[in-house]
Amino acid sequence: MAPGPKVNDNDAVLVTYLDGELKPEVRQELERRLRTDASLRARLAALAEGGQQLRSSFDALLEAAPRARLDAA
């Protein structure tokens, strides 16, 4: 079986940053890098956009959920 796409270590840090879960010292270092690295800023923007699309999809599912029935269970 062929290996899947290699996960970029920066992606894990960027997603954790978007989730607001980075330790303060790591967040500060990342923000310093973001000020000087255009490709890193572009990757952050792409990950943020993808996350927003995913959240939008789940929001639509939540709107359609039978809440009363789920709450009663």
N, C-alpha and C positions, 0 to 999 in steps of 0.2 A: 504494500500500500504506500502510495506517495505521501510524503509529509505535507502537512498543511502549511499555510503561510506562517513565517516566523513572526512571533510577536515582538515588537520593538519594546525594549525596556522603558524607553521614554513614554510609550503609550500607557503603561501601567501607572507611572507617576502622574501623567497628565490627567488620566481618568480619576485618580485619587484626588488630584487638585480640584477637578470639576465637582467632585462629590463633597468638597470641603473637609477632607479627612487627612490632609497632610500635617505632619508635625510642623510647628512654626518655623523651625530652622530650615527644614527641607522646602517649605513653601517660599521662604525668603530667597533661598538659593535659586529655586525654579523661577521666581519672578524676576530675579536679576538676569538669568539666562534668557527669559522671554523678551526682555528689553533689548537684547543685542542679537538675537537669533531669529531671523525672519522665517526660516523654515520650521522652527519649533512653534512659533506663533501660528503659522498656517496649519500645522498639525493639530494644535489645540483647538483652533476654530473648526476644523473638520470633525474632530471628535465631539465637540460641543453640538454641532449641527446634527450629527448622527444621533446623539443622545436625545436631542429635542424631537426628532422624528419618531424615535422609539417611544418616548413619553406620550406623544400625540396619539400614537396608535393605541396605547394602553388606556388613555383617557377615553377614547371612543368605546372601548370595551367596557369600561367602568360605567359609562352612561347607559349602556344597554343591559347591564346586569340587573337581575331581578332582586334588588336590594332588600325588599321586605321579606322575601322568601329566604334569602341568605342570612339576614339578621335573626330570623326566627329559628334557624337551624342550630 
